[in-house]
Amino acid sequence: MGRAPLLERKHLIRELRDRLAVAGRGSGTLIFLAGEAGAGKTAVVDEFAAQVGGRATVLSGACDPLTTPRPLSPLLDIADNPTSGLPDLARDLSGPTAWFGVLLDRLKGTIRPTVVVMEDVHWADDATLDFLRYIGRRIGDSNALVLCTYRDDELVRYHPLQVLLGDLATSRTTVHLAVEPLSVAAVSDLSAGREVDPEYLHRLTGGNPFFLTEVLATGDDVPRSVQEAVLAQVSRLGDGARRVVDAVSIAPRQLEVGYALELSGANVEDADETTGSGGVLVGAGEALRFRHELARAAVAESLPIARRLLLHRRMLDLLTKDGAHDLARLAHHAVLAEAGEQVVQYAPEAARGAASKGAHREAASFYQMAIDRQDYLDEASIAEFRTALADELFIIDENEAALRQRELVVDHYRTKDDPARLGWALIALARSYWLANRHSEHRTAIARALQLLRPLGPTAKLGQAYYEAGFWSLLYRRHRATVDRGSEALDVARQVGEDAVAAKATVLLGLAEILFGTDLERGLELAREGLRHPTELGDRVAAHRGMVHLGWALTEARRYALAAAQLKQVVEVADFDFNVDLARTLLARIAFEQGRWDDAIEHAEQVLASVTPGRSPLPLSAAHAVLGRVAVRRGDHGGGPVLAVADELADGASLVDRYFLVSGLAELAWLEGRTDQIPDLLESLYEDALAADSAWACGEIGYWMWRAGVIEQPPESAAEPYARQMRGDWAGSAAAWRTIGCPYEEALALADGDSAAQLAAVEILDNLGARPAAALVRARLRDKGVTAIPRGPQAAARAHPAGLTVRQAEVLALMADGLSNDEIAGRLFIASKTVEHHVSAIFAKLGVTNRAQAIVKVGELSGSPTPQT
C-alpha cells in the first residue's frame, strides 16, 4: 500500500527538488500542489521532505477541518516546532501582520534553505490566506520554498482560496502543480497478482491512489464504495481497537493517544493494533490519525448518531477538565455534542480570538454559532453578539447580512431605555444603509443618532457619531458640514481621551483638505498623522480603511502617483474584503484616466473575480463602469450594455458613486452622434453636482452638458481643465490635462483647436487606440480641407481583428480547443468568474451569443479557416 501514492509521481518530486535548488540560491517560490481528495498530495510532500531533509530545514503545518477553522492553524503548528526559531504565535496578539513579518525575516535570514509545508489550505481560515497572500508577494528574495497542498475538487465558485489563487495568478514567484490520477498502467502494476481487472478497477476508483489502496486492502472482493472498503478494514480489528478507531474519527486531523484511550475505554495494546499491519491509523508523535481524511469521514459517518453524540460530549468534558485553550476545538465539539450552554460559552471567545488574528470570516461563524442557540442567552447577550457579528460581516463585505443583524439590534434597543446604545446601533446601521444605496434611511439614522447622543454630553460614542456624520458629509461632498462634524468629533474625542476617534477625525479633516482643494500638503500631513495611531496599535481594519480613504481622495483630486502608491499598499497588505475591492476599483480608474486601458481592465476584472453574493454592489458597479468606459473609448462592442449594468448596480447611489459611470454614457452618446440624449442622462445628476462641493464632478458633468449645448459657460465650481475648455481656452485646457496626465482629455481639448492642434489630437488618440474619437477629429480635419491626415493604425497592425485584448484572445483560443470555463481558468491560472467576464466581453465585441458563433466569427474576421470545435 505504501508504494501506490508514489507511482507516476517522480516528475513532481523532481520538480520540487529543482525549485528548492533555485530557492537555495536566493529566489524563493510559493508552490500550490493541487489534486482531488486521495490523490496522494501528502505522499508526494512526505517523500520530497524525506529526500531534502538533510540539506534543508522542513517546517510543517496543516489546516483543520473543524466546524469553523482554527485561525492560523498551520502557522501555530510551525511555531510549536522548536527548530522553527519562531515566537509563540498563540500568545502574540499584537496582530498577525507583525508575525508574518517575523516569519518572512526568518525565511530571508538563513543560509540553509527552508521548506515550509502547509497542507489542506482549502480548509484555511482568512488569516492563513492573508499570510499566503503576504508571503506570495515577498518570497522571491528569500531562500525558501513554501509548499501548499489543496483539493482542487473542493474549490466552488466563491471559495476564498480560489480568490487567492486568482490574486497570485500573475506572480512570477508562484507555481502551480497538480497530482493527477493514476493511469490504467499504474493500476495494473499496483494490482499485479490479484484476480481483478485493472481497467474495471481504474473505472471504479478513477485512478485515485487512496481509493485504490483501500479497495485492494479488502482482499479479492472489490467493495462498491470506499466507505465499505474502510469499514471492512476496521471490522478486522479487535473490539478495543475498533473503539479506538471510532474515538479518533470524531477528531479532525488527529487525536492525542491519552484522549483516544479515555474515550474508548481501550488499552495501549488496542491502540497499537490500530497502527499495526492491517490497521487504519498511523502514529503522529503522541497522537493517532487516519491515513487520510476520507477514511476518518467514512468511519465518523458510519457511527450511530447516539454514539457519535456521546463521543463528542465525552471529548468536550475531557478538554474542559484539562483546561484546554484551543477555543475553536472546544466550540467544534460543543456544537457536535449539541451542548448549547458550552457553545455560547466558547464560541464568542473563539470569535474574539479569531478577529484578533484577522480571521474575520471565522469570527463571524463563531458568533453565528452562539446566536443560533438563543435559548441559552439573555436578550442583552444576543444584542451584543449580533452587533459583533454585524461588525465582522461588514469587514468581510457581506453587507446584506450585516444590515439584517444591525436592524435586529436597533429593534432590540428601541424597546429599552438606553439612548447611548440605541444611538450607537443607529450609527452602525447607517453604514450598512449607505453601502446598500439606501440613502434616505442612512441620513435619517445619522440624524436620529445625534439627537439621542448629544444630550448625554461628551462621550466616546458621541465623538464617534460626529465622525460618522462628518464622513458621510464628505461622501455627499458637503465641505462645511464635513469640517464642522470632523472638528466636533476631534474636540469630543480629546475631551474624553478617545485616541482612536481622534485619529479618525484627523484623517477626515485631512481628506477634506485634499478633496475640496483647499490645501493638499496640509491634507496629506493630517491624514498621515491620523493613520499612525491604528498602524501603531496593529488595528489592521481601521488602518487599511483609512489608507483606502486617502487613496480615494487623492484619486478624485487627480494626484495619481500619490494615490496609486497608497492603493497598491492596501492591495498588498489588506484583508480580502471591501477595502481591497475599493482599492482595486480606484487603481482601475486611475489607469483608465491615464490612458493605460489594459491595466484598467486587469484591475477591474480582479474585482469582478472576487465578488460573492451579498457583498456591496458599489465596487462591482465601479468595476463595470471602468470596463464600459474603456470599451466606449476604444470603440469596442458592448460598452453601452456594460455601462448600463454599472448604472443598474448603482441604482440609488450618491453623486460620487454615479457621476463617473453616467459621464461614460454621455460620452458614448456624443461619440455616436446622439447629443440630444445627453440632457436626459445628466440633468438630475447635474443638479446634484451644482449643490455639492465637488469641482471634478461638477466639471465633468458640466462638460458633457456643454457638449450637448445645454449650457454655454462652465459652472462656477467646475475644475479648471474643464472650465478652461468650456470658456474656449482649448490650449490652456490641453496643457492642464497634460500636466495632470490625462492624454484622452488632452486630445479632446486639442480637438477644439486649430488644424495643428487637431493633428496632434489624432496622434494621441491613435496611440491610445481611441478609434471613435480619432474618427471624429479626422472628420473635422477633412471638413477644414486638410488632406495630409494620418490614416491611423491599419487593421493588420491591430492586436486582434475583432479588437480583443491579449487575454481575451487567449480565452477565445482555448474556447476553440473545446475547454470549459473552469478548464480555461485552470489553464490560465485565473478565477472562473474572470473567465466568465472574458467570455461575455468576447461575445459582446463579436456580436454573438454563443461559443460556436464566436469561433466562426473570428475565423471570418481573420480570413483563416474556422477552428473545429
N, C-alpha and C positions, 0 to 999 in steps of 0.2 A: 504493500500500500504506500510506503514512503517514497517509492520511485515515481508514482504516477504524476504528481504535480509538476515534476521537472522534465517530463517528456516534452519535446519541442519547445523548450524554454531557454536553451543555451544562448540563443541570439539576444535574449533580453538580459541575461547575466552579463554577456559580453558588452552590450550597450551601456549598462550601468557601470561596469568597470572602466570603460573608456571615458564616460562622463566624470567619474571620480578622478581619473588621471588629469583631466583638464581642470577640474576644481582644485586639485592639489597644486596647480601652477598659478592659482590666484583668480580663476574665472569660475565662480560658483554657479550652481544650477539648481532650479526648482523643478522637480520631475513629478508629474501626475501619472500614476500607473493605474489604468482602468481595466475593468473586467467584471463580468457578471458574478453574482454570489457563487462561490465554489470554484471559480476559475483557476485558483492557485496563486493568487497575488501574494499571499503571506509566504507561501513556499518559495517563491522567487526572491522575496525580500530576505527571508532567512538564509537562503543559500548564498546570496550576494553578501550579506553581513558576515557569514562564516568565512567566505573567501577573502574579504578585505580587512577582517578584524585585526590582523597582525600589523597592518600599516595605517589604519585609520581608527579614530575614536567613533564608536557607534552609540548613539543615544536614541532610545525608542520610547514612543508613547502611542496611545490609541484613544479613539473617541468612543463614547459609551452609548449603547443602545437603550438608554434609560427612557422612562416615560417622558422626561424632559432632560436633555443632556446636562452633564456637569460642566460648568464653564471652564474653559481652558484645560480640559481633561488631559490631552496629550502633553501639554507643557508642564502640568503638575507631575505627570509620570516622569518626565525628563528631569525636572528639578529635584525629584526624590532620589535620583541616581547620584550617589556620592562622587562618581567620576565626572559628573557634568560641570562641576565648579560653579554652579549657579545658586542664587539665593533661594530661600523658601518662598515660593510664589504664593502658597496658601496663606501666608501671614503678611504678604506685601500688598497692602490696599492703596498704595499711592497712585495706582492707575496702571492698566495693562500696557499702555504705550511705553511707559518708562521701562517696564520689564522687558518688552520687546527689544528695546534698545540695548539692554544688558545682554540678552542672548545674541543679538547681532554682533555686539562687540566681542563676545566670546567666540563667535564663528570667524571673526576677522583677525582675532589676536593670537591665533595658534599656528605653529609651524606644521604640526601634524594635521592632515585633513580630517574633517569631521563629517560623519553621515548622520543626519537627523531623520529618523523614520517616524512618520505619523500615519497610523493605519486607520482605515474606515472613516475618512473625512466626509463621507456622505452623511455621517451622523454628527458632524461637527456643529458646535454652537456658534453663535455670531462672533463671539470674541476670538475663537480659534480661527474662523475665517478671516477676521480682521488681521490676525497675525500673519496668515498666509499671504494676504494682500500686501501687508507691510514688508514681509521678508522677500516676496517675489520681486519687488521693485528695487531691492537693495542688495540682493545676494551676489550680484555679478562681480563685485570686487572682494569677495571672500574666498576662502579655500574650502567651502562647504558644499555638500550635496544634500538638499532636503528632499526626501522621497515620500510622497503621499500616495496611499492606495485608496481607491474608492470604487463603489459599484456603479458602473455607468447605467445599468438597467434600472436604477432607482431614481435617476435624475428626471423627475417630472418637469413639466414646462416651467414652473416658477420656483424650482428648487434653488435655495440660496447658493449652493455650490456651483450650479450651472451659471449663475450670475458672476461668481468669482472667476470661473474658467473663461467667461467672456471678457471680463476686465483684463485678464492677463494674456489674452489670445495673441496680442501683437508683441508681447515681451520677448526679447531675444534670449533671455536667460531662463525661460520657461519651456519645458519639453513635455510632450505628451506621448506616452507609450501605452500599449494595450496587450493584455494577456488574452489571446484568442482561444476558442475551444479547441480541443484535440481533434486531429484528423482521424479518419477511419483506420489508417495505417497504425497510428499510435494506439488506438483502442485495440487493434488486433495484437500488437505487441504486448499490451497490458493484460489481455485476457488469454494469452497463449497457454495451452494446456488445459483449458476449461471447455466444457461442452456448451458453448454459447456462440451464436452467430455474431461476429464483430459488427456487421452492418446494422443488425437489429439492435444491438447494444448501443451503437452510436446514435441511432434514431431515438432510442428510449431515453438516453441521458443527454443528448445534444453535444456530446464530446466534453461535458463538464467533468473535470477531474474528481471533484468531491463526490458527485453523484456516482461516478464510476467506482470509486473505492468503496463507497457504502454498499452499492449493489453487489459488487464482487465479494465483499466480506461476508455476505449471507450464505455463500456456498453456490451450489449449482442452480438452485431455484431463483429465478430472477423476479423480484417483487414488482408490484405495479407502481410503487411510488418510493421516493427517497425516505419519506417518513416510515414506511413499512420496513425499509432496509435498516434504518437506525434502530427502530424498536425491536427488530429481530435480533440485532446485536445485544441490546440491553436485556432481552429475555434470556440470553445465555448466561447472564451473571447470577450470582447468588442473591438471596433476598436482601441481605445487608448492603451489598454493592449496588443493587438496584435502588435502594432507598437513598444512597449517597448520590447517585446519578439524578434522581428526582430533585434532591435538595439543590444540587449545583444548577439545575435547569432554571430555577427561579431567579438566579443572579446573573444579570447581563455581564458579559466578559469573563468573570471568574469569581470564585468564592474561596475564602480562606478555609484551610483544612479544618481548623477548630470549629468554625461555624458549620461546616458540612457535617461533621460528626455529631454536633449537638442537635442540629435539625433532624438528622436521620436516625439518631439513636444507634448508629453503627459503630464499628471499631476501626482501628488503624488497618487491620488486615483487609477489611471490606473496602476501605479507600484504596489500598494498594491494588486490589483486584480490578478496580475500575480503570487503572492505568496500565495494567499488565497486558499480556498477549490476548487479543480479542476484546480488550477494554475500549470504552468510548471516550474516556477522559485522558488528559495529559497533565503532568505536573507543571506548574508555573511558579517556581520559587516555593513559597509557603501556601500556595493556593492551587486549586484544581479548576480546569476549564475544559470545555469541549474542543475537539479538534477544529470545529467550525461552528459559527453562529447558527447556521441552518440546522445542525444537529441539535443544538440547545433548544431552538424554537420547536423542532419536531417533538422532543420529549416534553417540553413545557405544555404544548398544546394538547398532548395526549393525557395529561393529568386530569383526573376528575375535578370538577370545579371546587368541591368542598375541600379536597386535599390541597389543591393549589392555594386556596384562600388561607387554609391553616398554615401552610409553609410560610407564606408572606407574613402572617401575623406573628409567627414564632421568630422569623428573621427580624422583624421590627422590634420585638421585645429584646432580642439579643443585642441589637445595635444600640437601643436605648439604654439598656443595663450597662453596656460598656462605655457609655458616654461618647458615642461616635459623633464626629464633627462634620461628616460628609452629608450636608443637608439635602443635596439632590438625591442621594441614595436613600436617605430616610423618607423623603417625600415620595419617591418611587414606590417603595414597599408599603407606605401608608395608603397610597391610592389603590394599589392592587389588593391590599388587605381590607379595603373598604373601611378603614379606620378614620372616619371623618374628623374626630376630635384631634387626632395627631396630624392629619393633613393640614388643618387650619393652624396648627402649631408650627409645623416645619416649613410648609410651602412659602408663607410670607418671608420667613428668614432666608430661605433659599433664593427668593426673588431679589431681596435686597443685596445679597451676596453676588448674584448674577449681574445685577445692574452695575455694581461697583467695578466689575471686571469688563464691562462693555458688552455683556451678553444680554441685550435688551429684549430680543425675541424670546429667550428662555425666561427672563424675568416676567414677561407678560404671561407666559404659560403657567408659571408658578402662581402668580396672583389669580389667574383664572381657576386654578385648582381649588384655591380657598373659597372663591366666590361661589363656585358650583356646590359648595357644601354649607349653604346658608343656615341650615338647621343648627349648626354648631357655632354660629356667630351672632353677636348682637348688632343692632342697627348701625351703631357708630363704627364698628369694625368693618361692616360691609361697605359703608360710605368711604372709609379710609382706604380699603383695598381697591374699590372701584376707581378712586382718584389716582392711586398709584398705577393701576392697570392702564388707565387712560393716558397717563404720562408716558409709560413705556410704549404703548401703541402709537402715540404721537411721534415719538422718537424714531420708530421704525416705519413711519409714514403709512400706517393703517388708520387713516383719519376717520373713515366712516365708522369703524368700530370704536375708536376713541370718542367720537361725538356721541354715540349711543350711551357710552358709560358716563360721560360728563352730564348729559341730560338727566340721567337717573340720579346722579349726585346732587344736582341742582334741585330736582324734585324732592329729594330727601331733606335738604336743608331748608327748603321753603316751609316745611312743616315744623321747624324748630325755631326757637328764639335765639338765633345765633347769627347776627348780621355779618360778623367777621368771616365766618366760614362760608356763608352764602355769597358774600361779595367776592371772595377768592374763587369759589366754584364758578361764578359767572365770568370772571376774568379768563379762567381756563377754557370755559365753554366758548367764549368769544374767539379764541384762537382757532378752534375747530370750525366754527361758523365761517371764518374768513377763508380757510382752505377749501371749504365746501361751496364757496361763492354765494353764501347766504349773508349778504352784506347788511341788509336791513336789520336782521336779527343780531348780527355782530355789533352794530352801533348801539342797539337797544341794550344789549348785555353789558357793554362797556359803561354806558351812562348809568345804568342801574347799580353796577358795582361801585362806582364812585359815590353815588348817592348814599349807599349803605356804609361805606368805609370812612368817608370824610368826617362824620360826627364822632367817630371813635378816636380821633386825634392821630398824632404821628405814630405809625406802626410800620413794621416791615411789609405787611400786606398792602397798606396804603401806598407806600413807596413803589411797590411792585405794580400796583394798579395804575399809578401815574405813568410809570414806564410803559406799560402796555398801551395805555391811551395815547401816549406820545408816539410809540412805534406805529400804531395803526394810523395816526395822523400823518406820519411820514409816508406810509403806503398810499394814503389818499392824496398825498402831495399838498399838505397844508402846512406851510412853513411856520407861521406864527404859533399855531397850536402845537406843532412838534416841539419847538423850542420851549414854549411855556410848560408843557407837560413834562418834558425831559428835565427842565430846571427844577420843577416841583419834586420830581422823583429823586433827583440828586440831593436836594435840600432835606427831604424827609429821611432818606437813607443815611445821610451823615448824622442827623439828629439821633437816630436810633442805633447807629453803629452797624448798619447792614451793608457790609462791603460789597457783597455780590450785586445787590441792586444798584449801588453807587457806580460800580464798574459798568453795568449795562447802560445806565443812564449817560455815563460819559461817552460810551461808544455811540449812543443815539445822537447826542449833541454833535459828535464828530461827523456822523453820517449826514446830519442836516447841513453842516458847513459845506460838505462835498456836493450833495445832491442839489442844493439850492444855489450853488455857485458863489457863495459868499467868501470863503477862504479855504482853498484846497489844502494848503500846508497845515493850517491850524486844525482842519478836519482830520487829516492823517495823524497828527500828533495826539488828538483826543481819542480817536478810535484805537490807536496802538496802546495808549495808556490804559484804556478800559479793558483791552484784551489781555493785558498782563495778568490781571487777577485770576480769571478762570484757568489760564495756562499754568500759572504757578501752583494753583491748587489741584491741578490734574482733572478739572471738570471738563472732560472732552466735549460733551454735548454743547455746553454753553460756549466754549472756546470756538468750536467749529461753526456753530450758528453765527457767532459774531464775525468770524472770518468770511463766511458767505455773504453776510450783510455788507461788509466792507467791499468785497469784490463786486457785489451787485451795484453799490453806489458808484464805484469807480467806473464800472461798465457804462452806466447811464450817463456819467459825466464824460464819457469817451476818453478816459485815460487808460488806454488799452494795456500798455505794458505793466502798469501797476496792478490793474485788475487781474490780468492773466496770471501774474506771479502769485497773487493771493489765492485765486481759484484753483490753480494747479496744486497748490499746497493742500487745499481742502480735499481734492480728489485723492491725493496721495495718502493722507493720514486719517481721514474721517471714516466713521462707520458707513456701511452701505445703507443710506436712508435718504430722507428728503434733502438733507444738506448736500449730499453728493450729486443727486439728480439736479438740484437747482444750480450747483456749481457747473455742471456739465452743460446745462442749457445756456448759461451765461457765456461759457467758453465757445459754444456753438454760435451764439450771437456775435461775439467779438470777431470770430473767424469770418462770419458772413459779412460783417460791416467792413472788415479789412480786405475783402475780396479773396480770401482763402477758402473757397467754397467746398473743396474736397474735405478739408479739415472740419468745416462746419457740419458737413454731412456725417462724418465719423463721430463727432461728439454727440450729435442729435440721435444717431442710431444707437449709441450706447445707452442713452436714456430710455429709448423705446424698448431695448432688450431687458431693462431692469424692472419695467413696470409690472406690478402684480395687481390683482383685483383688490379694490378697497383703498388704494392709495390716492393721494391728492391728484386731481386732474391737471393742476397747474403746470408741473414740469412736462407732462405729456403734451399739453396744448402748446407750450413754448417750443418743444422739440419739433412738433409738426409745423409750427409757424416758420421755423428756420428752414426745414426741408422744402416747404412750399415756396418760400421766397427765393431760395436758390433755384428751384425749378422754374419759377417765373422769370428770373433774370437770365437764365440760360436758354429759355425757350423750350424747355422740355415739356412733354405731355404730362398732364396730371397735376401741375402746380396749383391750379384753381381748386380742384377737389381736395387736395391735401390741406390748403388753407381753410377750406370750408370745414374740414374735420377739426382743425385747430380752433376755429370760431365756435363750433358746437361744444367742444370740450370746455371752452372759456365762457360759456353762456352764464351771464350774470356776474362775470368777473369785473374788477375795477378798471379804471382808465389805464393804470400802469401795466396790467396784465393783458390788455387787449389792443393798445394802440399800435404796437409793433406788427401784429398779425393783420389787423384791419388795414393798415397802411399798405401791406402787401397786396391785399385785394384791390385797393385803389390803384396801385401801380400796375397790376395786371389789366385793369380796365383801361388805363391810359395807353399801355403798350398795344392793346387790341383795338384802340380807337373807340372805346366806349366811355369817353369822359363824362357824358351826360349822366351816367350812373353813379359817378363818384359822390355827389352830394347825398344821395340816399344812403350810401355806405357809411359816410363820415359825419353827417350832420349832428346827431346826438352826441357822438364822441367828441366832436369839436367843441360843443358847448361845455362838456366836462373839462376839456383841456383849458379852455379860457378861464374857467372857475378855479382851476388848480394852479399850483406853483411849480410847473414843470416846463422849463424852457424847451427841452428837446421834444416832449410830446406835443407841445403847442406848435413848435416849429415844423415837425414832420407832418402832422395832420393839416396844419395851415398850408404847407407847401402843396399838398395834393388838392386842397380846396382852391388854391390859387391856380394850379394847373387846370382845374375844371372851370375856371372863370367865375367862381362864386365870390371870391374876394380879390381886391386889386392891390392892397397893401398888406404887409405882414402884420400879424397880431403883435401887440406891443411887447409881449413877453417871449416872443419866438427866439430860439437860439440863433446866434449871429450868422453862421453859414447859411441857414435857410433864409433869414431876414435879408441878407445882402442880395441873394438871388432874386427874391421877390421884389426888391427895390430896383432891380435891373443891373446891379453890380455883379455881373457874372464872373468877372476876373477876380474880384475880391472873394467871392464865394468859393471859386475853384482853389484859390490859394489857401483859404481857411481849411477846406477839406483835405488838401494835400498835406498841410501841417498836421492835421488830426490823424490822417492815414486811412481815408475812405476813398479809394480810387473810383468806385462806381459813381458816387455822389459828385466827385470832382469832374468826371466825364459829363454828367448831366448838366453841371454848371457851364462847362466849356461848350456844350451843345447849344447853349443860348447865345454864344458869342459870334465872332466873325468867322470867315471861312477857315482861317488858320487854326483858330481855336476848335472848330468843329472837326477838322482833320486830326487834331491832337486827341479829341474825344473818341474818334473812331479807333485810333490806335490803342487807347486804353481799353475800350470795350472789347476789341478783338482779342487783346491779351487776356482779358478776363473770361472770354467765352460768352459774353453777354450779347447773343445774336439779335434778339428783338430790338434792344435799344440801339445797337450798331446799325441795324437796318433803317430805323427812323432817322438817325443822323445822316446816313448816306442819302436818304430821300431828300432831306433838307439841302444837302450839298448839290444834288442834281437839280433841285428847283432853282438854285442860285446860278446854275450853268457851269458849275465846276466839273471838269472832265477827268482830272487826274486823281481819281478816288481809288484808294487801295481796294482790291476786290475782297479782301478778308480771307480767312482760312478756307482752303479748299476741302471738299468733302473727303478726299483721300487722306488728308493730313489730320483729320479728326481722330480722336481716340477710339471711337466706335461709330459705325454707320448709323446707329439708332440713338446716338448721344448717351449711351450708357456709361456709367463710371467704370473704372477698372474692376472694382469689386462686383458690380452688377454683371459685368461681362463674365467674370469668373463663375458667378452663380448660374448664369444662363448656360454656360458651357457644361456645368455639372448637371443642370436640368436636362440638357440634351443627351447626357450619358445615362439618363434614367434614374438619377439619385433622388430620393425623397428629401424633404426639408431637413429632417433630422440627420440624414446621412450627409447632406451638404454642410450642415452645422459642424458635424464631426470632422469632415474633411478640411474645412477652413478654420476650425477652432474658434467658432463664434457661436453665439446663442441662437437657438431655434427661432426665437422671437425676431432676431435681427434678420435671419434668412426670410422669414415671412414678410418683413418690411421690404427687403430687396425684391422679392418676387412680385409684391404689389406694385412697387415702383417700376419694375420692368414691364408689367402688363400695361400700366398707365402710359409709359413712354412709347410703347409699341402700339397702343390702341387695341389690345386683345384682351380676352377674358380667360384663357387657359394656357397650359404649358405647350400643348401641341401647336396652337396658333402662334405662340411666341417664337417657337423654333422655326416654323415655316416663314414667319415674317422676317426674321433676321436673315434667313437664307436668301430671301428676295432682296433685302436691302443691300446685302454684301455681294450679291451676284454669284454666290457659291452654292453648291448642291445642298439641299436640305438635309440636316443630320437625321439619322434614323433614330427613332425613339424606341 
